[in-house]
């Protein structure tokens, strides 16, 4: 039975999509990356997200990639697939396809065409109709990428009207107050139990978000083991250790969150760690300069020293 439900917690890692230097999908690296993620201790995977370059894949490539990931995971952890699309026909087609393959659920963000609370809420009423009664899904609140600002009130309204929405991917920034309000509504019984995983800036506020009531993280970082260990330490009641682990990785996490080149940084580090064969980003996409690479090398050395002192 799938563990993707309202009690989901831990780290659902947003994966990159590996490409060869010529831009083709690299399925061998995909297998290697999935093995790495599982060995890192993640509790779930989210694929075909914004940082997964989903919009650069053809429909056939998307299905091929999902099939490859699911075959490698073999049900060890839930796999969530990004299903946001300009129209509901495409959303319905992709959702049916990936669920038939064995995906555990899908993730949907609002399109930039909706602005008012009523428009946003009405859109997700149609999402519920489109996905049907058998597909659990994640509400993605990421105004930096969608340009849609969902107020606390409209998020609560959507969750109350969506019986199959079992998780909120909270990525508003600043968003600690919003997170606290939603968690309080759940604790008071004003909102059904809902898993809340955060994605704010690649985990830049993860310790604070856990203290505010988040159940874990759904984001990407070149060192997923950091998020796993922070969540484990927090769950064990060792809040100070959670902050100490986080602090050791913070300079690299901050560097990776630069607008424009963040994905290039993540893929470069993954390639350096041997997780993927190439750091290639499918065009159009950024490339790191020699100075960028020197920065990453220096920060990596500092991180290793901090971890050694911590352990």
Secondary structure, 3 states (H helix, E strand, C coil): CCCCCCCCCEEEEECCCCECCCCCECHHHHHHHHHHHHHCCCCEEEECCHHHCHHHCCHHHHHHHHHHHHHHHCCCCEEEEECCCCCHHHHHHHHHHHHHHCCCEEEEECCCCCCCHHHHHHHHHHHHHHHCCCCCEEEEECHHHHCCCCCHHHHHHHHHCCCCEEEEEECCCCCHHHHHHHHHHHHCCCCCCCEEEECHHHCCCHHHHHHHCCCEECCCCCCHHHHHHHHHHHHCCCHHHHHHHHHHHHHHHHHHCCCCCHHHHHHHHHHHCCCCCCCCCCCCCCCCCHHHHHHHHHHHHHHHHHHHHHC
